[in-house]
Amino acid sequence: METYTLGAAASRSTLTDGVPPAAQYLSGPETAGLKGVTRQAVSMAVQAGRLPAVRQGRCYRIKKSDALAWQPRQRKRGTDER
């Protein structure tokens, strides 16, 4: 199991549960805001396996580099011919 340290508090606190420091990970809403999509779009991408994520309790954490590389699907719009 890997051990991660947290910045200035590294001498006092380390994470040994396999979860990297929070600064490298984003929440679903943070990822949605970064990419300009809804939280539901992020959730669906995680569930479909298109966006890698780590589960922490009831929440997902998305690696910042994965969030930046992710290309959300564009909704197909029908042509409006009147």
N, C-alpha and C positions, 0 to 999 in steps of 0.2 A: 504494500500500500504506500502511495506517495504522501509526502508531507508538504504542505504549502504554508508559507508564512505571510503575514499581513504587514507590509510596510514598516512604519516606525514602531508598531506594537509587536514586531516580530520576536523580540526577546521575551515578551510576556505571553504571547498567544500564538498557537499554531493550529492549523486544521489537520486532523489526521483521518477524517472520514472520507477522503478521496474527492472532496469538492474544492476546486481551485478558488483563488481569491475572487471576491465579488466584482472587483474593478474590471476583470476580463470577461464578465458575463453580463447579459442584459435580461431583463424580465420580458414577458410577452408584450405588455403595453409599451415598454421602452423600445422594443424592436419595431412594433407597429408605428410608433411615432417617427423613428429613424427612417423607415421605408415608405411612409406615407400611405399605409394601409390600415385596415381595421384590426383589432385584436383577434377577431374571429378568423381573419385571413391567416394570421400567424399561427393560431391554434390548429387550423385545418392543415397547414403546411407541415407542422410538427407531427401531427397524427398520421399524415400520409407519407411521412419519411422524406419529404422534400427539403426540410430544414432540420438539421441535427440539433438536438437539445438534451439537456441533463435534467432529470426530474428531481426536485427537492420538495418532498412532501406533496402538497397539492399543486405546486407551481412548477413551471418549466423555466430553466435558465438556458439562454442561447449564447453560445460563444460569440463574442463581438466580431471576430473575423468571419465567422459563418454568416452572421446577420448582414455584414457588409457585402459579402459575396452573393447572398441570396437574391435571386431575381423573381419577384412576385409575378404570378400569372396575371395577365391582363384580361379583363372581362371582355367577352366578345359582344359587341353591340350590333344589333340589327340596323339595317339602313331604314331610315324613316322617309319613305317616298310618299309625298302627298300630292 
